[in-house]
Amino acid sequence: MESHPNQHGALRKLYPTLSDKELKEAEANLHRYFEFALRTVDSREPEVTIKERSIVSLKNNLFEHG
């Protein structure tokens, strides 16, 4: 897990009272959160556009009523 050169400084500014050990743990937790967030976003189904939704709706209505 590589860290960005300014990452320790940014985390240190956010949490100035953390020990070095706690800072490393916070960094690891942040990385785990980002990995989880990326997996969640990547696994979502693509969003359906209004046009696509309308086409499906029209096809379903034609079959139901005609």
N, C-alpha and C positions, 0 to 999 in steps of 0.2 A: 504494500500500500504506500505509494509515493505521496509526499505532501508538497503542496505548492510552497515556494519560498516564503511568501508573506502570510501563509496560513497560521503558523504559530503566533505571529504577531497579532493577527486579527482575533484569534481565539483568546489570546492573552488580554486584549483590550476589552473583549466582551466579559471575560471572567478573570479579573485581575487577582483574585484571591486564591485561585487554584494552584495546587502544587504542580511540579513538573509531571508527576505520575498521573494526577487527575487531568491535566491538560492533554496528555497522550490518550487517556481513556475517552475524553470528550471528542478528540479528533477521530478516534476509531469509531465511536458512536455516530458521529456525523457522516463518516464514510459509509457505514452500514445503512444509515437512513437514506443517503443519496442512492445507493445501490438498490434499495427496496423501492424507492420512488421511481427510478428508471425502469425497473422490472414491471412495476404496476402500469406505467404509462405505455410501455412497449407491448404489454399483453392485452390492452384494451382493443375492442373491436373498432374498426374505423367508423367514424361518425357518418351517419346517413344524411345526405343533403335533402332539402325540402323537395327538390325535383325528383329524386329517387323515391322518396316516400310517397309522393303524389302518383307516380307511375305504378307503384305496387298497389296503392289504394284503388286506383282506377281499374286495374286488372282484376282485383278481387271483387269489386262492385259489378263489373261486367259479368263475371261468372256467377255471382249470386242472383242477379236479376235478369239474366238474359240467356 
